[in-house]
């Protein structure tokens, strides 16, 4: 079968995806996670892995430098890249939520801070609410504390970070899990190899995860 290039995000999704690959019977060496390289060939599995920021994974796949990739549904929705979404891997489950201070009250000129401006804008528009979206790249929880924004839209897993910063979850926008995606041309040209990976993943995808 043809060799595949796989774009993987660093962090929690990477660790859980690699564990899935191993459980599926693919030969991922034990020292794989310890490598500091950004491109890691794995001869035993017939794959080359590109390690990237999560937000960049769909871009690599859309432009064909990676045949397939693993990425959170939040990134797919925000980036709106032209890729095939092949399989819900049901790992790294979390949710995209609106949060704020417990005593939050509606204001005349509401502002919302987020890493996900498209998703946030779409959500509030669907609610019939006019808000000013402020794009931030990190420490979103800080925005209500310093008066930059009334509310935030961010990823919530356990909710502990919100609690530690005196914030509460106000509304859930959507549930998030990680997905297997493919480049459209690669899926035609390397269908046998990609379908093999889909079949392998399908045998070990966690059951009973609500998405």
C-alpha positions in Angstrom: 0.0 0.0 0.0 1.2 3.6 -0.6 2.9 5.4 2.3 0.7 7.9 4.2 1.6 11.3 5.7 -0.4 12.0 8.8 -0.8 15.4 10.4 -1.2 15.2 14.2 -1.8 17.9 16.8 0.6 18.2 19.7 -0.8 17.7 23.2 -3.7 15.6 24.6 -5.2 14.7 21.2 -1.8 13.4 20.0 -1.3 11.2 23.0 -4.8 9.7 22.8 -4.6 9.2 19.0 -1.3 7.4 19.3 -2.8 5.1 21.9 -5.6 4.3 19.5 -3.2 3.6 16.7 -1.3 1.1 19.0 -4.5 -0.5 20.2 -5.5 -0.9 16.5 -2.3 -3.0 15.9 -0.2 -0.4 14.1 3.5 -0.5 14.8 4.1 2.8 16.6 7.5 2.5 18.5 7.5 3.2 22.3 9.9 6.2 21.9 7.6 7.9 19.3 6.1 10.4 21.8 9.5 11.3 23.1 10.8 12.6 19.8 11.4 16.3 19.4 11.3 16.2 15.6 8.5 17.8 13.7 8.5 15.1 11.0 8.8 11.6 12.3 9.0 8.6 9.8 7.6 5.3 11.2 8.8 2.7 8.8 7.1 -0.1 10.5 3.7 1.5 10.0 4.4 2.9 6.5 3.7 6.4 7.7 5.3 9.8 8.1 3.9 12.0 11.0 3.8 15.8 10.9 3.5 17.3 14.4 1.7 20.7 14.2 -0.4 23.1 16.2 -4.0 21.8 16.3 -5.3 24.8 14.3 -2.8 24.0 11.4 -3.7 20.4 10.9 -6.7 20.9 8.6 -4.6 23.4 6.5 -1.9 20.8 6.0 -4.5 18.2 5.0 -6.5 20.6 2.7 -3.3 21.5 0.8 -2.1 17.9 0.5 1.1 18.0 2.4 -0.6 15.5 4.7 -2.9 12.8 3.4 -4.9 12.4 6.6 -5.0 14.1 10.0 -6.5 14.0 13.4 -8.1 17.2 14.7 -10.8 18.4 17.1 -14.2 19.2 15.7 -13.9 22.7 17.2 -11.0 23.4 14.8 -12.9 21.9 11.8 -15.9 24.1 12.5 -13.8 27.2 13.0 -11.4 26.8 10.1 -14.0 25.5 7.6 -11.3 23.7 5.5 -12.2 21.7 2.4 -11.4 18.2 3.7 -13.2 14.9 4.1 -14.3 14.2 7.7 -14.0 10.4 7.8 -14.5 9.2 11.3 -15.4 10.4 14.8 -12.6 9.0 16.9 -14.5 9.9 20.1 -11.3 10.9 21.9 -10.4 14.1 23.8 -14.1 14.7 24.5 -15.0 18.3 25.7 -17.5 21.0 24.8 -17.5 24.5 23.5 -19.3 26.8 26.0 -20.2 30.3 26.9 -18.8 31.3 30.4 -18.7 34.3 32.5 -18.7 35.7 36.1 -21.5 34.3 38.3 -23.1 37.7 38.7 -23.0 38.5 34.9 -25.8 40.7 33.7 -26.7 41.7 30.1 -25.2 45.0 28.9 -26.0 47.4 26.2 -22.7 46.7 24.3 -21.9 43.1 25.1 -18.4 41.8 24.3 -17.3 38.2 24.0 -13.7 37.0 24.0 -12.7 33.8 22.3 -10.2 31.8 20.2 -13.2 30.9 18.0 -14.5 34.1 16.4 -16.4 32.3 13.6 -18.1 29.8 15.9 -18.9 32.4 18.5 -20.3 34.9 15.9 -22.5 32.2 14.3 -23.8 31.0 17.7 -24.8 34.5 18.9 -26.3 35.4 15.6 -28.5 32.2 15.7 -29.6 33.3 19.2 -30.6 36.7 17.8 -28.0 38.4 20.0 -25.7 41.2 18.7 -22.3 41.0 20.4 -18.8 42.3 19.7 -16.4 39.4 19.2 -12.8 39.9 20.6 -10.3 37.5 19.2 -7.7 36.3 21.8 -5.1 33.6 21.4 -4.7 32.5 25.0 -5.8 33.0 28.6 -9.3 33.6 27.6 -10.5 33.3 31.2 -8.7 36.6 32.0 -11.0 38.7 29.8 -14.0 38.9 32.2 -11.7 39.4 35.2 -10.1 42.5 33.7 -13.2 43.9 32.1 -12.2 43.2 28.5 -15.3 41.2 27.8 -18.6 40.3 29.5 -18.4 36.6 28.5 -16.1 34.1 26.9 -16.5 31.3 24.4 -14.0 28.5 25.1 -13.3 24.8 25.3 -14.4 23.2 28.6 -13.3 19.8 29.7 -13.6 19.4 33.5 -14.5 23.0 34.2 -11.7 23.3 36.7 -10.0 26.2 35.0 -13.2 28.2 35.0 -13.7 27.4 38.7 -10.2 28.4 39.5 -10.7 31.8 37.9 -14.1 32.4 39.5 -16.1 31.8 36.3 -19.1 29.6 35.6 -20.3 27.8 32.5 -23.4 29.6 31.2 -24.4 27.8 28.0 -23.1 24.8 26.0 -22.7 25.5 22.3 -21.7 22.1 21.0 -19.9 18.9 22.1 -16.4 18.3 20.7 -14.5 15.2 19.9 -11.5 14.5 17.6 -12.0 13.5 14.0 -10.0 11.6 11.3 -9.9 13.8 8.2 -8.5 13.3 4.7 -7.3 15.3 1.7 -9.8 14.9 -1.1 -7.2 13.9 -3.7 -5.4 11.6 -1.4 -8.6 9.8 -0.6 -9.1 9.0 -4.2 -5.4 8.2 -5.0 -4.6 6.3 -1.8 -8.1 5.0 -0.9 -6.8 1.5 0.0 -4.3 2.8 2.5 -6.8 5.3 4.0 -9.6 2.8 4.2 -7.2 0.5 6.0 -6.6 3.1 8.6 -10.3 3.8 9.0 -11.0 0.1 9.5 -8.2 -0.2 12.1 -9.5 2.9 14.0 -13.1 1.7 13.8 -12.2 -1.5 15.8 -10.9 0.5 18.8 -13.0 3.7 18.8 -14.4 4.2 22.3 -18.0 3.3 22.7 -20.7 5.2 24.5 -19.2 8.7 24.1 -22.0 11.2 23.7 -21.2 13.6 20.8 
